[in-house]
């Protein structure tokens, strides 16, 4: 009797297992169908985009978005964060620019450093020449901080080239306008820290190297720069009078209200002066902390594009989300992810406001960070939370304490060993992730960054590229029609 009962129990168990397995397979088949259909729709959209922008089309406008410090891990974590903010599990989400049809990997080293800084990397993007860390739009022969004879190593930037070729040009940033990344679009300096008149070394006074602030107001604007929006009044306010005297019809904007009330549609297209918007004394606020008097990156993006689109000229516009980098240096993932999500929303707005057949949109980073994501958390685990496994159990480290799935290879120590309560606030915006090696601040990383592109010439970005190639590829995208005509002769 006992063998018969055991056999019946075995059959029942196998039957239940088969039913459960069937239901599980049905669930995943349905999920698979959804993912398959989503991919088919994505491919169809990509094919349509490519057919709408033939390879020989020339870009009339370029909008280059820079996520400062926006590593590939930052993209992964930010897409999950933004998806979870929308009530999704998160992993299946895409940042808007991640749906662009063309991508590339970008090598970021400086000419003298394996791990780069923003001055050298943005100078490479803006001039087509890799250079030293700390140097602004000068060749690699230039030693940092040495002013004497430095002008011979100046490299023409994309925006300088642009206004010589009758393009409208502009820069938007959430950093000080004189900070390294925006400065590389219009200035030339042996040292990135020479932002204001009193920031320079003595040899800069002796040999005549102007501050970056002076180069913006009394160099770039008179030469043809049309728009600059960002922070940094502490370096620039001494030049407000100079700006207004040079450009009586120019626009000096000081806060969010000034920006939003500036009616770009009613401005004369040829007679109005340039636009200078300075919305904070130092860097602008993190998006999570933004005060009402400061505009968001998305608002600055909108007004800049309205301005350029309304002038009926070709334009080159560089837009930087600067504070991703600053949050990472502070070991603060929450703010870094929020800044990245705001960048993605700004890109989507720019995409909606422009035409696919005339505007090339590029999104990339200048360098990475030591930001990591690991620990086998379950699907849908809060990206800022502690790591939990498939059974929703908190995973403990060897010291018996939990850990977050986000962390940094180095940076300011988080106080993990001092308190078991450290992780109670891991999802708070002020939480600082754990670090592997204690340093005063977290450092940049040396790894490649991603580039995403759509529009005329976007197909030129592919594979693994040197960072300075971005500049040359943008120029090629602007001249594709002429090149194609020459090739056909």
C-alpha positions in Angstrom: 0.0 0.0 0.0 2.8 2.4 0.9 4.5 2.2 -2.5 1.1 2.9 -4.2 0.6 6.0 -2.0 4.1 7.2 -2.6 3.6 6.8 -6.4 0.4 8.8 -6.2 2.1 11.6 -4.3 4.9 11.6 -6.9 2.3 11.9 -9.7 0.6 14.7 -7.9 3.8 16.5 -7.4 4.9 16.1 -11.0 1.5 17.3 -12.2 1.6 20.4 -10.0 5.2 21.1 -11.1 4.2 20.7 -14.7 1.2 23.1 -14.3 3.4 25.7 -12.5 6.1 25.3 -15.1 3.5 25.7 -17.9 2.1 28.9 -16.2 5.7 30.3 -15.8 6.5 29.5 -19.4 3.3 31.1 -20.6 4.2 34.2 -18.6 7.6 34.4 -20.1 6.4 33.7 -23.5 4.0 36.6 -23.2 6.8 38.7 -21.9 9.0 37.5 -24.7 6.3 38.4 -27.3 6.1 41.9 -25.8 9.8 42.3 -25.9 9.9 40.9 -29.5 7.1 43.3 -30.6 8.8 46.2 -28.9 12.1 45.4 -30.7 10.3 45.1 -34.0 8.7 48.5 -33.5 12.1 50.0 -32.6 13.7 48.6 -35.7 10.9 49.8 -37.9 11.3 53.3 -36.4 15.1 53.2 -36.9 14.6 52.2 -40.5 12.2 55.0 -41.1 14.6 57.5 -39.4 17.4 56.3 -41.7 15.2 56.5 -44.8 14.1 60.0 -43.9 17.8 61.2 -43.5 19.8 59.9 -46.5 23.5 59.4 -46.0 24.4 62.3 -48.3 22.2 64.8 -46.4 24.1 67.6 -44.7 23.2 68.7 -41.2 22.2 72.3 -41.1 22.2 72.5 -37.3 24.0 70.6 -34.6 22.9 70.3 -31.0 25.6 68.6 -28.9 24.6 67.5 -25.4 27.4 66.7 -22.9 26.6 64.8 -19.8 29.6 65.7 -17.7 30.9 62.5 -16.0 28.0 60.5 -17.5 29.5 57.1 -17.5 27.8 54.0 -19.0 27.0 52.8 -15.5 25.4 56.2 -14.9 23.2 55.6 -18.0 22.1 52.2 -16.7 21.3 53.4 -13.2 19.6 56.6 -14.5 17.3 54.7 -16.9 16.3 52.4 -14.0 15.8 55.4 -11.7 13.7 57.3 -14.2 11.6 54.2 -15.0 11.0 53.5 -11.3 9.9 57.1 -10.9 7.2 56.3 -13.5 6.1 53.1 -11.6 7.9 50.7 -13.8 10.4 48.0 -12.6 13.0 50.2 -14.3 15.3 47.9 -16.2 13.1 47.8 -19.3 13.0 51.6 -19.5 15.1 53.8 -22.0 16.4 57.3 -21.5 15.1 59.2 -24.6 18.4 59.4 -26.3 19.1 55.7 -25.9 16.5 55.1 -28.6 18.6 57.1 -31.1 19.5 54.9 -34.1 23.3 55.4 -34.0 25.8 54.8 -31.2 29.5 54.7 -30.6 32.0 54.2 -27.8 34.4 57.0 -27.1 37.9 56.8 -25.7 38.5 59.6 -23.2 42.2 59.7 -22.2 44.1 63.0 -22.3 47.4 63.4 -24.1 49.2 63.1 -20.8 46.8 61.2 -18.5 45.2 57.8 -18.7 42.4 59.1 -16.5 41.3 62.4 -17.9 39.9 65.7 -16.7 37.1 67.8 -18.3 39.3 70.5 -19.7 41.3 68.1 -21.8 38.4 66.0 -22.9 36.1 68.8 -23.8 38.9 70.5 -25.6 39.4 67.4 -27.7 35.6 67.4 -28.6 35.6 71.1 -29.4 38.9 71.4 -31.4 39.6 67.9 -32.8 43.0 67.8 -31.0 43.7 65.7 -27.9 45.5 67.8 -25.2 46.7 67.8 -21.7 44.6 67.7 -18.6 43.8 71.2 -17.2 44.4 73.0 -20.5 41.6 74.8 -22.4 41.5 74.5 -26.2 45.3 74.5 -26.7 47.4 71.9 -28.3 49.3 69.2 -26.3 52.6 71.1 -26.6 51.3 73.6 -24.1 52.4 73.2 -20.5 49.8 73.8 -17.9 50.0 77.2 -16.1 52.7 78.5 -18.5 51.4 81.7 -20.2 54.5 82.8 -22.1 54.0 82.1 -25.8 50.9 80.0 -25.2 48.8 81.8 -27.8 50.7 80.0 -30.6 49.1 76.7 -29.4 45.5 77.9 -29.5 43.2 75.5 -31.4 40.1 76.9 -33.1 36.9 75.6 -31.5 33.8 74.4 -33.1 31.9 77.5 -32.1 34.7 79.8 -33.3 34.7 77.9 -36.6 30.9 78.2 -36.7 30.6 81.9 -36.4 33.3 82.4 -39.0 31.1 80.3 -41.3 28.0 82.4 -40.5 26.4 79.9 -38.1 24.6 81.1 -35.0 26.3 79.7 -32.0 25.5 79.1 -28.3 26.4 77.4 -25.1 24.1 76.3 -22.3 25.3 74.8 -19.0 24.4 74.2 -15.4 27.9 75.0 -14.3 29.7 78.3 -14.2 29.9 79.6 -17.8 33.7 79.9 -17.1 34.1 76.3 -15.9 36.2 73.9 -17.9 33.7 72.3 -20.1 31.8 75.4 -21.3 35.0 77.4 -21.4 36.5 74.9 -24.0 33.8 76.0 -26.5 35.0 79.6 -26.7 38.2 80.2 -24.7 41.9 79.4 -24.7 43.8 79.1 -21.5 46.9 77.3 -20.2 45.0 76.6 -17.0 41.3 75.8 -16.4 41.3 77.5 -13.0 42.0 81.0 -14.5 38.2 81.7 -14.6 38.1 85.1 -13.1 40.6 88.0 -13.2 41.8 87.2 -9.7 42.1 83.5 -10.3 45.2 83.7 -12.5 48.8 82.9 -11.7 51.3 85.7 -11.7 52.8 84.7 -15.0 49.4 85.2 -16.6 49.5 88.8 -15.6 53.1 89.2 -16.8 52.6 87.6 -20.2 49.0 88.8 -20.9 46.8 85.7 -20.6 43.3 87.0 -20.1 40.8 85.3 -17.7 38.2 83.0 -19.1 35.5 85.5 -18.0 37.1 88.3 -20.0 37.6 86.0 -23.0 33.8 85.3 -23.0 32.6 88.9 -22.7 35.3 90.8 -24.6 36.4 88.1 -27.0 33.8 85.5 -27.8 30.7 87.7 -27.9 32.3 90.4 -30.1 33.6 87.7 -32.4 30.1 86.3 -33.0 28.9 84.1 -30.1 25.2 84.6 -29.9 24.0 83.0 -26.6 25.4 81.8 -23.3 23.2 80.6 -20.5 24.5 79.2 -17.2 25.9 80.1 -13.8 29.0 81.9 -12.6 28.1 85.5 -11.7 31.0 85.6 -9.2 33.4 85.5 -12.2 31.3 87.5 -14.7 29.5 90.3 -12.9 32.4 92.6 -13.2 31.9 92.4 -16.9 28.2 93.1 -17.0 28.8 96.8 -17.8 31.2 95.9 -20.5 28.6 93.5 -22.1 25.9 96.1 -22.0 28.1 98.9 -23.4 29.3 96.7 -26.3 25.8 95.4 -27.0 23.1 98.0 -26.2 20.5 95.7 -27.9 21.8 92.6 -26.1 19.9 90.7 -23.5 21.2 90.2 -19.9 19.1 87.7 -18.0 19.5 87.2 -14.3 16.9 84.7 -13.2 14.2 82.2 -14.2 11.6 84.9 -14.7 13.9 86.9 -17.0 14.4 83.8 -19.1 10.8 82.7 -19.3 9.5 86.2 -20.0 12.1 86.7 -22.8 10.0 86.5 -25.9 12.3 85.0 -28.5 9.6 85.2 -31.2 9.5 89.0 -31.1 13.2 89.6 -31.2 14.6 91.2 -34.4 16.4 88.4 -36.3 19.5 90.4 -37.2 19.6 93.6 -35.2 19.3 92.3 -31.6 22.5 91.7 -29.7 23.7 88.5 -28.1 22.1 86.9 -25.0 23.9 86.4 -21.7 22.0 84.6 -19.0 23.7 84.1 -15.6 21.4 82.5 -13.1 23.6 81.8 -10.0 26.7 83.1 -8.3 28.5 79.7 -8.7 27.3 76.5 -10.3 23.5 76.3 -10.7 21.6 74.2 -8.2 21.2 70.4 -8.5 17.8 69.7 -10.0 16.7 68.0 -6.7 17.5 71.3 -4.9 16.7 73.9 -7.5 15.4 77.2 -6.2 12.6 78.9 -8.0 14.7 81.8 -9.2 16.9 79.4 -11.3 15.7 77.9 -14.5 16.0 74.1 -15.2 18.2 72.7 -17.9 15.1 71.9 -19.8 13.8 75.5 -19.7 17.2 76.8 -20.8 17.2 74.3 -23.7 13.8 75.3 -24.8 14.5 79.0 -24.9 17.8 78.5 -26.6 16.3 76.4 -29.4 13.3 78.8 -29.8 15.8 81.6 -30.2 17.9 79.8 -32.8 15.0 78.3 -34.7 13.4 81.7 -34.9 16.4 83.4 -36.5 16.3 81.3 -39.7 20.0 80.6 -39.7 22.0 77.5 -39.3 23.3 77.0 -35.8 25.6 75.1 -33.5 24.5 74.7 -29.9 26.3 73.0 -27.1 24.3 72.0 -24.0 26.0 70.7 -20.9 24.5 68.9 -17.9 27.4 69.7 -15.6 26.3 68.6 -12.2 26.2 64.9 -12.9 29.9 65.1 -12.4 29.7 67.1 -9.2 27.3 64.7 -7.6 29.5 61.8 -8.5 32.5 63.5 -7.0 30.5 63.8 -3.8 29.7 60.1 -3.9 26.0 61.0 -4.2 24.2 58.8 -6.7 20.7 60.2 -6.2 21.5 63.6 -7.5 23.7 62.2 -10.3 20.8 60.1 -11.5 18.3 63.0 -11.3 20.6 65.2 -13.3 21.0 62.5 -15.9 17.2 62.1 -16.2 16.8 65.9 -16.6 19.4 65.8 -19.4 17.4 63.0 -21.1 14.2 65.1 -20.8 16.0 68.1 -22.3 17.2 65.9 -25.2 13.6 64.8 -25.8 12.4 68.4 -25.8 15.2 69.3 -28.3 14.2 66.3 -30.4 10.6 67.4 -30.4 11.4 71.0 -31.3 13.7 70.2 -34.3 13.4 68.5 -37.6 15.1 65.1 -38.2 16.1 66.1 -41.7 18.1 69.1 -40.8 19.3 68.9 -37.2 22.0 66.4 -36.0 21.6 65.7 -32.2 24.5 64.1 -30.4 24.5 63.0 -26.8 27.8 62.0 -25.1 30.0 62.4 -22.1 33.4 64.0 -21.6 34.6 61.2 -19.2 33.4 58.6 -16.8 33.5 58.1 -13.0 34.3 55.2 -10.7 30.5 54.5 -10.3 29.6 50.8 -10.1 26.4 48.8 -10.0 26.6 45.2 -8.7 25.6 42.7 -6.1 22.9 40.5 -7.7 19.8 42.5 -6.7 16.4 41.2 -7.8 14.6 42.6 -10.8 12.9 45.8 -9.9 15.0 46.4 -6.8 15.0 50.1 -5.9 18.1 51.4 -7.7 19.0 53.5 -4.7 18.0 50.9 -2.1 19.9 48.1 -0.4 20.5 44.9 -2.3 17.7 42.3 -2.0 17.7 38.8 -3.5 15.0 36.9 -5.4 13.2 36.0 -2.1 13.2 39.7 -1.2 15.7 39.1 1.6 18.3 41.7 2.4 21.7 40.5 1.3 24.4 40.8 3.9 28.1 41.4 3.4 30.8 39.6 5.3 30.6 42.1 8.1 26.9 41.3 8.7 25.6 44.6 7.3 23.6 45.3 4.1 24.9 47.1 1.1 23.5 49.1 -1.8 23.8 47.9 -5.4 25.3 51.3 -6.3 28.8 52.4 -5.1 32.1 54.0 -6.0 35.5 52.5 -6.3 36.9 55.5 -4.4 35.8 58.6 -2.7 34.9 60.0 0.7 34.2 57.2 3.2 30.5 56.8 4.0 30.7 55.8 7.6 29.5 52.2 7.0 31.4 50.7 10.0 30.4 53.3 12.5 26.6 52.6 12.4 24.3 49.7 11.4 21.7 52.5 10.8 23.7 53.8 7.9 21.5 52.2 5.3 18.1 53.2 6.7 18.3 56.4 4.5 19.9 54.8 1.4 17.1 56.2 -0.8 17.4 59.7 0.6 18.8 62.3 -1.8 21.6 63.1 0.7 22.8 59.5 1.1 26.4 58.9 0.1 27.2 55.5 -1.4 30.0 53.3 -0.1 33.5 53.5 -1.5 36.3 51.0 -1.9 39.2 53.3 -1.4 39.0 56.3 0.9 39.9 59.6 -0.8 38.9 63.3 -0.1 36.6 63.1 -3.2 35.7 60.5 -5.8 37.7 60.6 -9.0 37.0 60.4 -12.7 37.2 57.0 -14.4 39.3 55.9 -17.3 36.8 53.9 -19.2 35.0 54.6 -22.5 31.8 56.6 -22.6 28.8 56.2 -24.9 27.7 58.4 -27.8 24.1 58.5 -29.2 23.2 60.3 -32.4 20.3 60.9 -34.8 19.8 63.2 -37.8 21.8 64.0 -40.9 25.3 62.5 -40.6 24.5 60.5 -37.4 25.5 57.3 -39.2 29.1 58.5 -39.2 29.3 57.8 -35.5 30.0 54.1 -35.0 32.3 51.6 -33.4 35.1 52.7 -31.1 36.2 56.3 -31.7 38.9 58.6 -30.4 37.3 61.5 -28.6 38.8 64.2 -30.9 37.2 62.4 -33.8 33.8 63.8 -32.6 34.9 67.3 -33.8 36.0 66.1 -37.3 32.8 63.9 -37.6 30.6 66.9 -36.9 32.3 68.9 -39.6 31.9 66.0 -42.0 28.2 65.8 -41.1 27.8 69.5 -41.9 29.5 69.1 -45.3 28.0 65.7 -46.4 26.0 67.2 -49.3 29.0 69.0 -50.8 31.2 65.9 -50.4 28.6 63.7 -52.0 28.4 66.1 -55.0 32.1 66.1 -55.4 32.2 62.3 -55.2 29.7 62.0 -58.0 31.8 64.1 -60.4 
